[in-house]
Every structure is written in C-alpha cells, then in structure tokens.
Amino acid sequence: MKNTNDYELVPEVVMACDFMRLRKVSGLSSRPESAAAMGLKNSLYGVHIRRQALVVGMGRVIGDGGLNFDVVDVAVDPEYQGFGLGRMIMEALMAYLNATATPGAYITLMADVPALYEKFGFVFSSPGSEGMYYQWDTK
C-alpha cells in the first residue's frame, strides 16, 4: 500500500502533457493536445496530485465564474486508485466552489463514477432534465 503522505495536492491546473497522459491511462476520452493546451489555461481552478515527480491525479473547474460551473477532468491513474486521491481532488474543487460560487449558481458534471460525486451532494438531473452533449467535429 502506498502511504498517503507520499502525495502532494498542488492547487494548479496540470500541464497539457500530464492532462493527456492521465486521460489516456484512466480511460477518459482522448482530446487534441493543442486544444487541451488552449483550454487548460482558461480553467477557473484546477488541482493535481503528485507522487514525487509523477502527476497521478487531476481535476478542474471551468465555467463563467458566476452562474455556471462545471467540474471536469477528474482522473486518477489506475495504479494509484483506491487511496482516496479522487476524494482529495473533489474536496479541493468543492472548497473552491464553496468559496466562489454564489447562491443559485449551477454546478454540473458528467459522472463516470457517480458514487464519488454523490458523496459531495451531486444528484442525477433526471427526470427533471437530461444531460446532453455535442462533440464538435470539423471533419
């Protein structure tokens, strides 16, 4: 078992290379690296977790900073899952939201692991509404 003291929570958005690697190893969809580099710098807030020099987890908040916030890119390298790192990431993101979001703000996410997010008060939007997405493809 890896000691939880071996991990450092860094309150910064990850670099694009780490973002790409973590998305791949954790099973999230691939994203264009040039778009990731552009998008990451426009994040409202982000954190990542390091174990020594290796980035093993990440998460960020995007949105307009007032009405709408979206929790995105929460990922932990599978080799480091099961040690509470996803919880650490979400605690940091929720602390940011608690300090920043105003009453009535809408905070959304796409849940690959709903049980993690339910622990932080997130609920399914259906049947009141349904989540949808459109992936832009210029081909």
TORNU-991600 format. One line per 5 residues: number of its first residue (from 1); their letters; for each residue x, y, z of N, C-alpha, C. Coordinates in Angstrom, 1 decimal, padded with zeros to 4 digits. Layout:
N
NUM	A	X:Y:Z:X:Y:Z:X:Y:Z ~ ...
***
This chain:
139
1	MKNTN	000.8:-001.2:000.0:000.0:000.0:000.0:000.9:001.2:000.0 ~ 000.5:002.2:-000.8:001.2:003.5:-000.8:000.8:004.4:000.3 ~ 001.7:005.0:001.0:001.4:005.9:002.1:000.8:007.2:001.6 ~ -000.3:007.6:002.2:-001.0:008.9:001.7:-000.1:010.1:001.9 ~ 000.9:010.0:002.8:001.9:011.1:002.9:002.8:011.3:001.7
6	DYELV	002.8:010.3:000.9:003.6:010.3:-000.4:003.0:011.2:-001.4 ~ 001.8:011.8:-001.2:001.1:012.5:-002.2:001.1:014.0:-001.9 ~ 001.2:014.9:-002.9:001.1:016.3:-002.7:000.0:016.8:-003.6 ~ -000.9:017.5:-002.9:-002.0:018.2:-003.7:-001.5:019.6:-004.1 ~ -001.5:019.8:-005.4:-000.9:021.1:-005.9:-002.1:021.9:-006.5
11	PEVVM	-002.4:023.1:-006.0:-003.5:023.9:-006.4:-003.2:024.6:-007.7 ~ -003.0:023.8:-008.8:-002.7:024.4:-010.1:-003.2:023.4:-011.1 ~ -003.6:023.9:-012.3:-004.1:023.1:-013.4:-002.8:022.3:-013.9 ~ -003.0:021.1:-014.3:-001.9:020.3:-014.8:-001.4:020.8:-016.2 ~ -000.2:020.5:-016.6:000.3:020.8:-017.9:-000.4:019.9:-018.9
16	ACDFM	-000.4:020.3:-020.1:-001.1:019.5:-021.2:-000.6:018.1:-021.3 ~ 000.7:017.9:-021.2:001.3:016.5:-021.4:000.7:015.6:-020.3 ~ 000.6:016.1:-019.0:000.1:015.3:-017.9:-001.4:015.1:-018.1 ~ -002.1:016.1:-018.5:-003.5:016.0:-018.8:-003.8:014.9:-019.8 ~ -003.0:014.9:-020.9:-003.2:013.9:-022.0:-002.9:012.5:-021.4
21	RLRKV	-001.8:012.3:-020.7:-001.5:011.0:-020.2:-002.5:010.5:-019.2 ~ -003.0:011.4:-018.2:-003.9:010.9:-017.3:-005.3:010.6:-017.9 ~ -005.7:011.3:-018.9:-006.9:011.0:-019.6:-006.8:009.6:-020.2 ~ -005.7:009.4:-020.8:-005.5:008.1:-021.5:-005.5:006.9:-020.5 ~ -004.6:007.0:-019.5:-004.5:005.8:-018.6:-005.7:005.6:-017.7
26	SGLSS	-006.5:006.7:-017.5:-007.7:006.5:-016.7:-008.9:006.1:-017.5 ~ -008.8:006.0:-018.8:-009.9:005.6:-019.6:-010.8:006.7:-020.1 ~ -010.5:008.0:-019.8:-011.3:009.1:-020.4:-011.0:009.2:-021.9 ~ -011.9:009.9:-022.6:-011.8:010.0:-024.0:-010.5:010.9:-024.3 ~ -010.0:010.6:-025.5:-008.8:011.4:-025.9:-009.2:012.8:-026.3
31	RPESA	-008.4:013.8:-026.2:-008.6:015.1:-026.6:-007.4:015.6:-027.4 ~ -007.6:016.5:-028.4:-006.5:017.1:-029.1:-005.6:017.9:-028.2 ~ -004.3:017.6:-028.2:-003.3:018.2:-027.3:-003.3:019.7:-027.5 ~ -003.4:020.2:-028.7:-003.4:021.7:-029.0:-004.6:022.3:-028.3 ~ -005.7:021.7:-028.4:-007.0:022.2:-027.8:-006.8:022.1:-026.3
36	AAMGL	-006.2:021.1:-025.7:-006.0:020.9:-024.3:-005.2:022.1:-023.8 ~ -004.1:022.3:-024.5:-003.2:023.4:-024.0:-003.9:024.8:-024.0 ~ -004.8:025.0:-025.0:-005.6:026.2:-025.0:-006.6:026.2:-023.9 ~ -007.4:025.2:-023.7:-008.4:025.1:-022.8:-008.0:025.1:-021.3 ~ -006.9:024.4:-021.0:-006.4:024.3:-019.7:-006.1:025.7:-019.1
41	KNSLY	-005.5:026.6:-019.9:-005.2:027.9:-019.4:-006.4:028.8:-019.1 ~ -007.6:028.4:-019.6:-008.8:029.1:-019.4:-009.6:028.5:-018.2 ~ -009.1:027.6:-017.5:-009.8:027.0:-016.3:-010.0:028.0:-015.3 ~ -011.1:027.9:-014.5:-011.3:028.8:-013.4:-010.4:028.3:-012.2 ~ -010.3:027.0:-012.1:-009.5:026.5:-011.0:-009.1:025.0:-011.3
46	GVHIR	-008.0:024.6:-010.8:-007.6:023.2:-011.0:-006.6:022.8:-009.9 ~ -006.6:021.5:-009.8:-005.6:020.9:-008.9:-005.0:019.6:-009.5 ~ -003.9:019.3:-009.1:-003.3:018.0:-009.4:-002.6:017.4:-008.2 ~ -002.4:016.1:-008.3:-001.7:015.4:-007.2:-000.5:014.8:-007.8 ~ 000.6:015.0:-007.0:001.9:014.4:-007.4:002.3:013.4:-006.4
51	RQALV	003.0:012.4:-006.9:003.7:011.4:-006.1:005.1:011.5:-006.6 ~ 006.0:012.1:-005.8:007.3:012.5:-006.2:007.2:013.4:-007.5 ~ 007.8:013.1:-008.6:007.7:013.9:-009.8:006.5:013.6:-010.7 ~ 005.8:012.5:-010.4:004.8:012.0:-011.3:003.4:012.5:-010.9 ~ 002.7:013.1:-011.9:001.3:013.6:-011.7:000.4:012.3:-011.8
56	VGMGR	-000.3:012.0:-010.7:-001.1:010.8:-010.6:-002.6:011.1:-010.5 ~ -003.0:012.4:-010.4:-004.4:012.7:-010.4:-004.6:014.2:-010.8 ~ -005.9:014.5:-011.2:-006.2:015.9:-011.6:-007.7:016.1:-011.5 ~ -008.0:017.4:-011.5:-009.4:017.8:-011.6:-009.4:019.3:-011.8 ~ -010.5:019.8:-012.4:-010.6:021.3:-012.6:-012.0:021.7:-012.7
61	VIGDG	-012.2:023.0:-012.5:-013.5:023.7:-012.6:-013.4:024.7:-013.8 ~ -014.4:024.6:-014.6:-014.5:025.6:-015.7:-015.9:026.3:-015.6 ~ -016.0:027.3:-016.4:-017.3:028.0:-016.4:-017.2:029.5:-016.5 ~ -018.3:030.2:-016.2:-018.3:031.7:-016.4:-017.9:032.4:-015.1 ~ -017.7:031.6:-014.0:-017.3:032.2:-012.7:-018.4:032.9:-011.9
66	GLNFD	-019.7:032.8:-012.4:-020.8:033.5:-011.7:-022.0:032.6:-011.7 ~ -022.5:032.3:-012.8:-023.8:031.5:-012.9:-023.6:030.0:-013.1 ~ -022.5:029.6:-013.8:-022.3:028.2:-014.2:-020.9:027.8:-014.0 ~ -020.8:026.6:-013.4:-019.5:026.0:-013.1:-019.7:024.5:-013.5 ~ -018.6:024.0:-014.0:-018.6:022.6:-014.5:-017.4:021.9:-013.9
71	VVDVA	-017.6:020.8:-013.2:-016.4:020.0:-012.7:-016.0:019.1:-013.8 ~ -014.8:019.1:-014.2:-014.3:018.3:-015.3:-013.0:017.7:-015.1 ~ -012.7:016.7:-015.9:-011.4:016.1:-016.0:-010.9:015.5:-014.6 ~ -011.8:015.0:-013.8:-011.4:014.4:-012.6:-010.9:013.0:-012.9 ~ -009.6:012.7:-012.7:-009.0:011.5:-013.1:-007.9:011.1:-012.2
76	VDPEY	-007.7:009.8:-011.9:-006.6:009.3:-011.1:-006.0:008.1:-011.9 ~ -004.7:008.1:-012.0:-004.0:007.0:-012.7:-004.5:005.7:-012.0 ~ -004.9:004.7:-012.7:-005.4:003.4:-012.1:-004.4:002.8:-011.1 ~ -003.1:003.0:-011.3:-002.1:002.4:-010.4:-002.2:003.0:-009.0 ~ -002.8:004.2:-009.0:-002.9:005.0:-007.7:-004.4:005.1:-007.2
81	QGFGL	-005.3:004.4:-007.8:-006.7:004.5:-007.3:-006.8:003.6:-006.1 ~ -007.8:004.0:-005.3:-008.1:003.2:-004.1:-007.4:003.8:-002.8 ~ -006.8:005.0:-003.0:-006.0:005.6:-001.9:-006.7:006.9:-001.4 ~ -007.9:007.2:-001.9:-008.6:008.4:-001.6:-008.2:009.7:-002.4 ~ -007.5:009.5:-003.5:-007.0:010.6:-004.2:-008.1:011.3:-005.0
86	GRMIM	-009.1:010.5:-005.5:-010.3:011.2:-006.1:-011.0:012.0:-005.1 ~ -011.1:011.5:-003.8:-011.8:012.3:-002.8:-011.0:013.6:-002.5 ~ -009.6:013.5:-002.4:-008.8:014.7:-002.2:-009.0:015.7:-003.3 ~ -009.1:015.3:-004.5:-009.3:016.2:-005.6:-010.7:016.9:-005.5 ~ -011.7:016.1:-005.2:-013.1:016.6:-005.1:-013.2:017.6:-003.9
91	EALMA	-012.5:017.2:-002.8:-012.5:018.1:-001.6:-012.0:019.5:-002.0 ~ -010.9:019.5:-002.8:-010.2:020.8:-003.2:-011.1:021.5:-004.1 ~ -011.7:020.8:-005.1:-012.6:021.5:-006.0:-013.9:022.1:-005.3 ~ -014.4:021.3:-004.4:-015.6:021.8:-003.7:-015.2:022.9:-002.8 ~ -014.0:023.0:-002.2:-013.6:024.1:-001.3:-013.6:025.4:-002.2
96	YLNAT	-013.1:025.2:-003.4:-013.0:026.4:-004.3:-014.5:026.8:-004.6 ~ -015.3:025.9:-005.0:-016.7:026.2:-005.3:-017.4:026.8:-004.1 ~ -017.2:026.3:-002.9:-017.8:026.9:-001.7:-017.4:028.3:-001.5 ~ -016.2:028.6:-001.8:-015.6:030.0:-001.6:-016.0:030.9:-002.8 ~ -016.4:030.4:-003.9:-016.5:031.2:-005.2:-018.0:031.3:-005.7
101	ATPGA	-018.7:030.2:-005.7:-020.0:030.1:-006.3:-021.0:030.9:-005.5 ~ -021.8:031.6:-006.1:-022.9:032.4:-005.4:-024.2:031.6:-005.3 ~ -025.0:031.9:-004.4:-026.3:031.2:-004.3:-027.0:031.2:-005.6 ~ -027.5:030.1:-006.0:-028.2:030.0:-007.3:-027.4:029.5:-008.4 ~ -026.0:029.5:-008.2:-025.1:029.0:-009.3:-025.5:027.6:-009.6
106	YITLM	-025.2:027.2:-010.8:-025.5:025.8:-011.3:-024.1:025.1:-011.5 ~ -023.9:024.0:-010.7:-022.7:023.3:-010.8:-023.0:021.9:-011.4 ~ -022.4:021.6:-012.5:-022.7:020.4:-013.2:-021.4:019.5:-013.4 ~ -021.6:018.3:-013.8:-020.5:017.4:-014.2:-021.1:016.2:-014.9 ~ -020.2:015.5:-015.6:-020.5:014.3:-016.3:-019.9:013.2:-015.4
111	ADVPA	-020.7:012.3:-014.8:-020.2:011.4:-013.8:-019.8:010.0:-014.4 ~ -018.5:009.7:-014.5:-018.1:008.4:-014.9:-018.2:007.4:-013.7 ~ -018.0:008.0:-012.5:-018.1:007.3:-011.2:-019.1:008.0:-010.3 ~ -020.4:007.8:-010.5:-021.4:008.6:-009.8:-021.2:008.5:-008.3 ~ -020.8:007.4:-007.7:-020.7:007.2:-006.3:-019.8:008.2:-005.7
116	LYEKF	-018.7:008.6:-006.4:-017.7:009.6:-005.8:-018.4:010.9:-005.7 ~ -019.1:011.3:-006.7:-019.8:012.6:-006.7:-021.0:012.7:-005.8 ~ -021.7:011.6:-005.6:-022.8:011.6:-004.7:-022.4:011.9:-003.3 ~ -021.2:011.5:-002.9:-020.6:011.8:-001.6:-020.5:013.3:-001.4 ~ -020.4:014.1:-002.4:-020.3:015.6:-002.3:-021.6:016.3:-002.6
121	GFVFS	-022.7:015.6:-002.7:-024.0:016.2:-002.8:-024.6:016.3:-004.2 ~ -023.8:015.7:-005.2:-024.3:015.8:-006.6:-025.4:014.7:-006.7 ~ -026.5:015.1:-007.5:-027.6:014.2:-007.7:-027.8:014.1:-009.3 ~ -028.5:013.0:-009.7:-028.8:012.9:-011.1:-029.9:014.0:-011.4 ~ -029.8:014.6:-012.6:-030.7:015.6:-013.0:-032.0:015.1:-013.5
126	SPGSE	-032.1:013.8:-014.0:-033.3:013.3:-014.5:-034.2:012.9:-013.3 ~ -035.5:012.9:-013.4:-036.2:013.1:-014.6:-036.5:014.6:-014.9 ~ -036.1:015.5:-014.0:-036.4:016.9:-014.3:-035.7:017.5:-015.5 ~ -034.5:017.0:-015.8:-033.8:017.4:-017.0:-032.9:016.2:-017.4 ~ -032.4:016.2:-018.6:-031.4:015.2:-019.0:-030.2:015.9:-019.5
131	GMYYQ	-029.0:015.3:-019.1:-027.7:015.8:-019.6:-027.6:015.4:-021.1 ~ -027.0:016.3:-021.8:-026.7:016.1:-023.2:-025.3:016.7:-023.6 ~ -024.8:016.2:-024.7:-023.5:016.8:-025.2:-023.5:016.7:-026.7 ~ -022.7:017.6:-027.2:-022.4:017.6:-028.7:-020.9:017.7:-028.8 ~ -020.3:016.8:-029.5:-018.8:016.8:-029.7:-018.6:017.4:-031.1
136	WDTK	-017.9:018.6:-031.1:-017.6:019.3:-032.3:-016.6:018.5:-033.1 ~ -016.9:018.3:-034.4:-016.0:017.6:-035.3:-016.0:018.3:-036.6 ~ -014.9:018.8:-037.0:-014.8:019.6:-038.2:-014.5:018.7:-039.4 ~ -014.5:017.4:-039.3:-014.2:016.5:-040.4:-015.3:016.5:-041.4
***
